[in-house]
Amino acid sequence: MNCATVTHDTCSGELPGGGDLGSAGKSPTVSAIMPAYNVGKHVREALDSVLRQTWQDWELIIVDDGSSDGTPKILEDYASRDRRIRLYHIDHCGRGKARNACLERSRGEYIAVCDSDDIFLPERFALQAAFLESNPEYGVVSANYLFFSNDLPPHARHVFPDDPGRIKALFERGRMGVCHGASMFRRELLDQVGPYCPDFLMSEDLDLFLRFNEITRFYKLPETLLHYRCNPAQLDYGTWCALCGYARYAVHRRDSMRRGRMPLTLDEWRRSMACLYLVHGLSCR
């Protein structure tokens, strides 16, 4: 069930200065991927936390997804000061496509998800890369995290299970079993199930991890390695409904994969759900 990745025909972009991803030299162990869209207020904190990692064998792939605020200038400043930071600019495409644009340009054996408004604790890359090196039976490793916002200091609000069996059980129920923003996974998994689905404007993380759950195991480290920025004001009723809809579509895609069937496109699935609700509503009269 491969999803098409972003191409230059869909979202054109170039490295500043005409650089090339496939430059000579040893590929890093860890590729951190960071799509960015209008995060000028917070992106410096995210970038600084990557630069503070104790594990230094990394590259940071940043795709600016057509930002209209001061984000591009900030990113260009950081990229000019550290050659490990590779910056691309693309037209605005949405989260699923922007994440794939990062993946296309990455070279590392392990992929570290790094959202552009979060903060990553210094030991994150070191602990997660060491775990994957020592535990080949696991394809994804995540960690504990703390919520924070502009008004609240970091604090715990939700803790995913520690037991791999309970993590798998959550995925089986169509729910997220680990924190996506605190996760690192093996690049080779993408060869088997494909990258993020570009149709998703949200819940693209659930869709990918549901497919990963079909072929590998997940583990959550006990350490807190992420401070997750949360803005409750952004989750209004309409956004919550859209989030639930995309999550249900992710389960449909997973279930189609299990049956060896081609999943419906997002538009086809939406039409089928609308028909189902209409028939159900008429039958209840």
Contacts in CASP RR format, 6 or more apart in sequence:
PFRMAT RR
TARGET T0000
AUTHOR 0000-0000-0000
METHOD contacts of the structure
MODEL  1
MNCATVTHDTCSGELPGGGDLGSAGKSPTVSAIMPAYNVGKHVREALDSV
LRQTWQDWELIIVDDGSSDGTPKILEDYASRDRRIRLYHIDHCGRGKARN
ACLERSRGEYIAVCDSDDIFLPERFALQAAFLESNPEYGVVSANYLFFSN
DLPPHARHVFPDDPGRIKALFERGRMGVCHGASMFRRELLDQVGPYCPDF
LMSEDLDLFLRFNEITRFYKLPETLLHYRCNPAQLDYGTWCALCGYARYA
VHRRDSMRRGRMPLTLDEWRRSMACLYLVHGLSCR
1 193 0 8 1.000
1 194 0 8 1.000
1 211 0 8 1.000
1 253 0 8 1.000
1 256 0 8 1.000
1 257 0 8 1.000
1 263 0 8 1.000
2 193 0 8 1.000
2 194 0 8 1.000
2 195 0 8 1.000
3 100 0 8 1.000
3 194 0 8 1.000
3 195 0 8 1.000
3 196 0 8 1.000
3 197 0 8 1.000
3 198 0 8 1.000
3 199 0 8 1.000
4 198 0 8 1.000
5 100 0 8 1.000
5 101 0 8 1.000
5 103 0 8 1.000
5 104 0 8 1.000
5 195 0 8 1.000
5 198 0 8 1.000
6 90 0 8 1.000
6 93 0 8 1.000
6 97 0 8 1.000
6 98 0 8 1.000
6 100 0 8 1.000
6 101 0 8 1.000
6 104 0 8 1.000
6 198 0 8 1.000
10 93 0 8 1.000
10 97 0 8 1.000
11 90 0 8 1.000
11 91 0 8 1.000
11 93 0 8 1.000
11 97 0 8 1.000
11 98 0 8 1.000
11 101 0 8 1.000
12 90 0 8 1.000
12 91 0 8 1.000
13 88 0 8 1.000
13 89 0 8 1.000
13 90 0 8 1.000
13 91 0 8 1.000
14 88 0 8 1.000
14 89 0 8 1.000
15 21 0 8 1.000
15 86 0 8 1.000
15 87 0 8 1.000
15 88 0 8 1.000
16 76 0 8 1.000
16 79 0 8 1.000
16 87 0 8 1.000
16 89 0 8 1.000
21 86 0 8 1.000
21 105 0 8 1.000
21 107 0 8 1.000
22 107 0 8 1.000
27 107 0 8 1.000
27 108 0 8 1.000
27 109 0 8 1.000
28 57 0 8 1.000
28 58 0 8 1.000
28 59 0 8 1.000
28 84 0 8 1.000
28 107 0 8 1.000
28 108 0 8 1.000
29 55 0 8 1.000
29 57 0 8 1.000
29 58 0 8 1.000
29 108 0 8 1.000
29 109 0 8 1.000
29 110 0 8 1.000
29 129 0 8 1.000
30 55 0 8 1.000
30 57 0 8 1.000
30 58 0 8 1.000
30 59 0 8 1.000
30 108 0 8 1.000
30 109 0 8 1.000
30 110 0 8 1.000
30 111 0 8 1.000
30 112 0 8 1.000
30 125 0 8 1.000
30 129 0 8 1.000
30 184 0 8 1.000
31 58 0 8 1.000
31 59 0 8 1.000
31 61 0 8 1.000
31 106 0 8 1.000
31 107 0 8 1.000
31 108 0 8 1.000
31 110 0 8 1.000
31 111 0 8 1.000
31 112 0 8 1.000
31 187 0 8 1.000
32 50 0 8 1.000
32 58 0 8 1.000
32 59 0 8 1.000
32 60 0 8 1.000
32 61 0 8 1.000
32 111 0 8 1.000
32 112 0 8 1.000
32 114 0 8 1.000
32 125 0 8 1.000
33 61 0 8 1.000
33 63 0 8 1.000
33 99 0 8 1.000
33 102 0 8 1.000
33 103 0 8 1.000
33 106 0 8 1.000
33 111 0 8 1.000
33 112 0 8 1.000
33 113 0 8 1.000
33 114 0 8 1.000
34 46 0 8 1.000
34 50 0 8 1.000
34 60 0 8 1.000
34 61 0 8 1.000
34 62 0 8 1.000
34 63 0 8 1.000
34 102 0 8 1.000
34 114 0 8 1.000
34 115 0 8 1.000
34 116 0 8 1.000
35 62 0 8 1.000
35 63 0 8 1.000
35 65 0 8 1.000
35 95 0 8 1.000
35 96 0 8 1.000
35 98 0 8 1.000
35 99 0 8 1.000
35 101 0 8 1.000
35 102 0 8 1.000
35 115 0 8 1.000
35 116 0 8 1.000
36 43 0 8 1.000
36 62 0 8 1.000
36 63 0 8 1.000
36 64 0 8 1.000
36 65 0 8 1.000
36 67 0 8 1.000
36 71 0 8 1.000
36 75 0 8 1.000
36 116 0 8 1.000
37 64 0 8 1.000
37 65 0 8 1.000
37 66 0 8 1.000
37 67 0 8 1.000
37 71 0 8 1.000
37 92 0 8 1.000
37 94 0 8 1.000
37 95 0 8 1.000
37 98 0 8 1.000
37 116 0 8 1.000
38 67 0 8 1.000
38 68 0 8 1.000
38 69 0 8 1.000
38 71 0 8 1.000
39 46 0 8 1.000
39 67 0 8 1.000
39 71 0 8 1.000
39 116 0 8 1.000
39 117 0 8 1.000
40 67 0 8 1.000
40 69 0 8 1.000
40 70 0 8 1.000
40 71 0 8 1.000
40 74 0 8 1.000
42 116 0 8 1.000
42 117 0 8 1.000
42 229 0 8 1.000
43 71 0 8 1.000
43 74 0 8 1.000
43 75 0 8 1.000
43 116 0 8 1.000
43 117 0 8 1.000
44 74 0 8 1.000
45 117 0 8 1.000
45 119 0 8 1.000
46 114 0 8 1.000
46 115 0 8 1.000
46 116 0 8 1.000
46 117 0 8 1.000
46 118 0 8 1.000
46 119 0 8 1.000
46 120 0 8 1.000
47 60 0 8 1.000
47 74 0 8 1.000
47 75 0 8 1.000
47 78 0 8 1.000
47 85 0 8 1.000
49 118 0 8 1.000
49 119 0 8 1.000
49 120 0 8 1.000
49 121 0 8 1.000
49 122 0 8 1.000
50 58 0 8 1.000
50 60 0 8 1.000
50 114 0 8 1.000
50 120 0 8 1.000
51 82 0 8 1.000
52 122 0 8 1.000
53 120 0 8 1.000
53 122 0 8 1.000
53 123 0 8 1.000
53 124 0 8 1.000
53 125 0 8 1.000
53 126 0 8 1.000
54 122 0 8 1.000
54 123 0 8 1.000
54 125 0 8 1.000
54 126 0 8 1.000
55 125 0 8 1.000
55 126 0 8 1.000
55 129 0 8 1.000
58 84 0 8 1.000
58 112 0 8 1.000
58 125 0 8 1.000
59 84 0 8 1.000
59 85 0 8 1.000
59 86 0 8 1.000
59 106 0 8 1.000
59 107 0 8 1.000
59 108 0 8 1.000
60 84 0 8 1.000
60 85 0 8 1.000
60 86 0 8 1.000
60 114 0 8 1.000
61 86 0 8 1.000
61 88 0 8 1.000
61 102 0 8 1.000
61 105 0 8 1.000
61 106 0 8 1.000
62 75 0 8 1.000
62 79 0 8 1.000
62 85 0 8 1.000
62 86 0 8 1.000
62 87 0 8 1.000
62 88 0 8 1.000
62 102 0 8 1.000
62 116 0 8 1.000
63 88 0 8 1.000
63 89 0 8 1.000
63 90 0 8 1.000
63 98 0 8 1.000
63 101 0 8 1.000
63 102 0 8 1.000
63 105 0 8 1.000
64 71 0 8 1.000
64 72 0 8 1.000
64 75 0 8 1.000
64 87 0 8 1.000
64 88 0 8 1.000
64 89 0 8 1.000
64 90 0 8 1.000
65 90 0 8 1.000
65 92 0 8 1.000
65 93 0 8 1.000
65 94 0 8 1.000
65 95 0 8 1.000
65 98 0 8 1.000
65 101 0 8 1.000
66 72 0 8 1.000
66 89 0 8 1.000
66 90 0 8 1.000
66 91 0 8 1.000
66 92 0 8 1.000
72 89 0 8 1.000
75 87 0 8 1.000
76 87 0 8 1.000
78 85 0 8 1.000
78 87 0 8 1.000
79 85 0 8 1.000
79 86 0 8 1.000
79 87 0 8 1.000
86 105 0 8 1.000
88 101 0 8 1.000
88 105 0 8 1.000
90 98 0 8 1.000
90 101 0 8 1.000
93 101 0 8 1.000
93 198 0 8 1.000
94 201 0 8 1.000
95 200 0 8 1.000
95 201 0 8 1.000
95 202 0 8 1.000
95 204 0 8 1.000
96 196 0 8 1.000
96 197 0 8 1.000
96 198 0 8 1.000
96 200 0 8 1.000
96 201 0 8 1.000
96 204 0 8 1.000
97 196 0 8 1.000
97 198 0 8 1.000
99 195 0 8 1.000
99 196 0 8 1.000
99 204 0 8 1.000
100 195 0 8 1.000
100 196 0 8 1.000
100 198 0 8 1.000
103 111 0 8 1.000
103 190 0 8 1.000
103 195 0 8 1.000
103 196 0 8 1.000
106 187 0 8 1.000
108 187 0 8 1.000
109 186 0 8 1.000
109 187 0 8 1.000
110 128 0 8 1.000
110 129 0 8 1.000
110 132 0 8 1.000
110 184 0 8 1.000
110 185 0 8 1.000
110 186 0 8 1.000
110 187 0 8 1.000
111 184 0 8 1.000
111 185 0 8 1.000
111 186 0 8 1.000
111 187 0 8 1.000
111 190 0 8 1.000
112 124 0 8 1.000
112 125 0 8 1.000
112 128 0 8 1.000
112 183 0 8 1.000
112 184 0 8 1.000
113 180 0 8 1.000
113 181 0 8 1.000
113 182 0 8 1.000
113 183 0 8 1.000
113 184 0 8 1.000
113 185 0 8 1.000
113 205 0 8 1.000
114 120 0 8 1.000
114 181 0 8 1.000
115 181 0 8 1.000
117 229 0 8 1.000
118 181 0 8 1.000
118 226 0 8 1.000
118 227 0 8 1.000
118 228 0 8 1.000
118 229 0 8 1.000
119 148 0 8 1.000
119 226 0 8 1.000
119 227 0 8 1.000
119 229 0 8 1.000
120 225 0 8 1.000
120 226 0 8 1.000
120 227 0 8 1.000
121 223 0 8 1.000
121 224 0 8 1.000
121 225 0 8 1.000
121 226 0 8 1.000
121 227 0 8 1.000
123 223 0 8 1.000
123 225 0 8 1.000
124 143 0 8 1.000
124 182 0 8 1.000
124 225 0 8 1.000
124 226 0 8 1.000
125 184 0 8 1.000
127 143 0 8 1.000
127 221 0 8 1.000
127 223 0 8 1.000
127 225 0 8 1.000
128 141 0 8 1.000
128 143 0 8 1.000
128 184 0 8 1.000
128 221 0 8 1.000
128 225 0 8 1.000
129 184 0 8 1.000
131 138 0 8 1.000
131 141 0 8 1.000
131 219 0 8 1.000
131 221 0 8 1.000
132 138 0 8 1.000
132 139 0 8 1.000
132 141 0 8 1.000
132 184 0 8 1.000
132 186 0 8 1.000
135 141 0 8 1.000
135 219 0 8 1.000
137 217 0 8 1.000
138 164 0 8 1.000
138 216 0 8 1.000
138 217 0 8 1.000
138 218 0 8 1.000
138 219 0 8 1.000
139 185 0 8 1.000
139 186 0 8 1.000
139 189 0 8 1.000
139 212 0 8 1.000
139 216 0 8 1.000
139 217 0 8 1.000
139 218 0 8 1.000
140 178 0 8 1.000
140 183 0 8 1.000
140 184 0 8 1.000
140 185 0 8 1.000
140 186 0 8 1.000
140 189 0 8 1.000
140 209 0 8 1.000
140 212 0 8 1.000
140 216 0 8 1.000
140 217 0 8 1.000
140 218 0 8 1.000
140 219 0 8 1.000
141 183 0 8 1.000
141 184 0 8 1.000
141 185 0 8 1.000
141 218 0 8 1.000
141 219 0 8 1.000
141 220 0 8 1.000
141 221 0 8 1.000
142 160 0 8 1.000
142 178 0 8 1.000
142 179 0 8 1.000
142 180 0 8 1.000
142 181 0 8 1.000
142 182 0 8 1.000
142 183 0 8 1.000
142 184 0 8 1.000
142 218 0 8 1.000
142 219 0 8 1.000
142 220 0 8 1.000
142 221 0 8 1.000
143 179 0 8 1.000
143 182 0 8 1.000
143 183 0 8 1.000
143 220 0 8 1.000
143 221 0 8 1.000
143 222 0 8 1.000
143 223 0 8 1.000
143 224 0 8 1.000
143 225 0 8 1.000
143 226 0 8 1.000
144 159 0 8 1.000
144 160 0 8 1.000
144 179 0 8 1.000
144 182 0 8 1.000
144 220 0 8 1.000
144 221 0 8 1.000
144 222 0 8 1.000
144 223 0 8 1.000
144 224 0 8 1.000
144 225 0 8 1.000
144 226 0 8 1.000
145 179 0 8 1.000
145 181 0 8 1.000
145 182 0 8 1.000
145 224 0 8 1.000
145 225 0 8 1.000
145 226 0 8 1.000
145 227 0 8 1.000
145 228 0 8 1.000
146 154 0 8 1.000
146 155 0 8 1.000
146 156 0 8 1.000
146 224 0 8 1.000
146 226 0 8 1.000
146 227 0 8 1.000
146 228 0 8 1.000
147 154 0 8 1.000
147 155 0 8 1.000
147 156 0 8 1.000
147 157 0 8 1.000
147 158 0 8 1.000
147 227 0 8 1.000
147 228 0 8 1.000
147 230 0 8 1.000
148 154 0 8 1.000
148 155 0 8 1.000
148 227 0 8 1.000
148 228 0 8 1.000
148 229 0 8 1.000
148 230 0 8 1.000
149 229 0 8 1.000
149 230 0 8 1.000
149 231 0 8 1.000
149 232 0 8 1.000
150 231 0 8 1.000
154 227 0 8 1.000
157 230 0 8 1.000
160 167 0 8 1.000
160 170 0 8 1.000
160 176 0 8 1.000
160 177 0 8 1.000
160 178 0 8 1.000
160 179 0 8 1.000
160 220 0 8 1.000
161 167 0 8 1.000
161 170 0 8 1.000
161 177 0 8 1.000
161 220 0 8 1.000
162 220 0 8 1.000
162 222 0 8 1.000
164 217 0 8 1.000
164 218 0 8 1.000
164 219 0 8 1.000
167 177 0 8 1.000
167 178 0 8 1.000
167 218 0 8 1.000
167 219 0 8 1.000
167 220 0 8 1.000
168 213 0 8 1.000
168 217 0 8 1.000
168 218 0 8 1.000
170 176 0 8 1.000
170 177 0 8 1.000
171 177 0 8 1.000
171 209 0 8 1.000
171 210 0 8 1.000
171 213 0 8 1.000
171 218 0 8 1.000
172 213 0 8 1.000
174 206 0 8 1.000
174 210 0 8 1.000
174 247 0 8 1.000
174 250 0 8 1.000
174 251 0 8 1.000
174 254 0 8 1.000
175 206 0 8 1.000
176 205 0 8 1.000
176 206 0 8 1.000
176 209 0 8 1.000
177 209 0 8 1.000
177 218 0 8 1.000
178 209 0 8 1.000
178 218 0 8 1.000
178 220 0 8 1.000
179 226 0 8 1.000
179 228 0 8 1.000
180 205 0 8 1.000
180 206 0 8 1.000
180 209 0 8 1.000
181 205 0 8 1.000
181 226 0 8 1.000
181 228 0 8 1.000
182 225 0 8 1.000
182 226 0 8 1.000
182 228 0 8 1.000
183 209 0 8 1.000
185 212 0 8 1.000
186 216 0 8 1.000
189 212 0 8 1.000
189 215 0 8 1.000
189 216 0 8 1.000
192 215 0 8 1.000
193 208 0 8 1.000
193 211 0 8 1.000
193 212 0 8 1.000
193 214 0 8 1.000
193 215 0 8 1.000
193 257 0 8 1.000
194 211 0 8 1.000
195 208 0 8 1.000
196 204 0 8 1.000
196 205 0 8 1.000
196 207 0 8 1.000
196 208 0 8 1.000
197 204 0 8 1.000
197 207 0 8 1.000
197 208 0 8 1.000
197 253 0 8 1.000
199 265 0 8 1.000
199 266 0 8 1.000
200 207 0 8 1.000
200 246 0 8 1.000
200 249 0 8 1.000
200 250 0 8 1.000
200 266 0 8 1.000
201 242 0 8 1.000
201 246 0 8 1.000
202 239 0 8 1.000
202 242 0 8 1.000
202 243 0 8 1.000
202 246 0 8 1.000
203 243 0 8 1.000
203 245 0 8 1.000
203 246 0 8 1.000
203 247 0 8 1.000
203 249 0 8 1.000
203 250 0 8 1.000
204 246 0 8 1.000
206 246 0 8 1.000
206 247 0 8 1.000
206 250 0 8 1.000
207 246 0 8 1.000
207 249 0 8 1.000
207 250 0 8 1.000
207 253 0 8 1.000
207 254 0 8 1.000
209 218 0 8 1.000
210 250 0 8 1.000
210 251 0 8 1.000
210 253 0 8 1.000
210 254 0 8 1.000
211 253 0 8 1.000
211 254 0 8 1.000
211 257 0 8 1.000
212 218 0 8 1.000
213 254 0 8 1.000
214 254 0 8 1.000
214 257 0 8 1.000
214 258 0 8 1.000
235 243 0 8 1.000
248 273 0 8 1.000
249 266 0 8 1.000
249 269 0 8 1.000
252 263 0 8 1.000
252 264 0 8 1.000
252 269 0 8 1.000
253 263 0 8 1.000
256 262 0 8 1.000
256 263 0 8 1.000
256 264 0 8 1.000
257 263 0 8 1.000
263 269 0 8 1.000
264 272 0 8 1.000
END
